[in-house]
C-alpha cells in the first residue's frame, strides 16, 4: 500500500523539513507537526499542524486520517552520568520517551499503518570501540548521555509496537546529520573555527566514525516506510543509515576548515589527559550549578572512540545505498559553511568596533 497521507513530527527541524520536502515531491499529502518554530514552506499538499508530542489528545488529532508517521522530533541532551539532575533529564524523558509513547498510542487508535522512528547510533554506543554495528548489536549498557538513554527507551517502545492493531514500525539509526543548511554538526564546527578554537586534534586522530548526509538519511527513511507492512521486510527492525565512509571526525572536517582559510591543526591532545577533566566539569555543572561544559564525556567519546554502523541490513532489506558520497556532500556544504563563517566574522568585527 502506497503512502498517501503522512505525519512528520519535528517538521520545522533540519531532518523533519527535509522529509516533508521529499514527501511533497512524491506527491504525498503531508501534515507537518510544529511546536513553536514555524515551517516556512507552502504547498497545496501541505498542512501545518501546531502541537506538542507530550500532549496525547493533540497527537490523537494529529494522527487522524494519517497512514504513515515519520517521528523525527526529539530533545537533545548530551550530558548525563550519575550526577545528572532530574531538572535536566526529566523534560527529555517526557519528550523523547513519553512523546513517542503518545504517538504510538495515537497511531494505533487512529488506524495508522506505518511508523518510522528516527533513532540514533548512540543506542548501541557506550564509549567503547564498536564498529560495523547491525540489527543484532546489543544496546549500550552504560550510555553516558540522557539523549542516548531516552533513545534506547523510545526505540524499544517503537519496536515492541510492531504488529499491534495493524501498525508496522521500524527505527532508523542516524549519526552526525549534516547538510547545506542550518544544522548542529556543521554550525558547531564553523563557530569554533570563527572563534579560533579549532587549533588542536582531540585524541589520536585515527579513530573512525561515520555521519549521515541529509539526502542519504531522507532516502533511507522513505525506503524504510516503503517496506513497512504485514509482509514488509522492514517491519520490527532497525537500520543504520549513514554515508558508510568511516573516517576520523577531524579528517572529515578538514575540507571545511581549509576551505575557510584556516590551517588544519597539527597538535594533538591525548584523550587520557582530557577525559578526567571533562568528567569533573560535568559533575561540577550538575552538583554546583557551574556553567555547562563545552564538551561532556559522551561527546568526547563520540570524537575519540571508533564507532559506526553497517548499512548491509539496509542494503538487503530496503535496497539502500547512499545517494551522495562524502566528497559530493561536502562540496554541496562548502558554500553554506562559507556564508555562515562570513556572517560570524562580520558580527565579530562589529562587536570589536563597538567595544573601542
Buried (B, 14 or more C-beta within 10 A) or exposed (E): EEBEBBBBBBBBBBBBBBBBBBBBEEEBBBBBBBBEEEBEBEBEBBEBBEBBBBBBEBBBBBBBBBBBBBBBBBBEBBBBBEBBEEEBBEBBBBBBBBBBBBBBBBBBBBBBBBBBBBBBBBBBBBBEEBBEBBBEBEBBEEBBBBBBBBBBBBBBBBBEBBEEEEBBBBBBBBBBBBBBEEBEBBBEBBBBBBEEEBEEBBBEBEBBBBBBBBBBBBBBBBBBBBBBBEEBBBBBBBBBBBBBBBBBBBBBBBBBBEBBEBEEBEEBBEBEEBBEEBBEBBBBBBEEEEEBBEBBBBBBBBBBBBBBBBBBBBEEBBEBEBBBBBEBBBBBBBEBBBEBBEEBEEEEEEEEEEEE
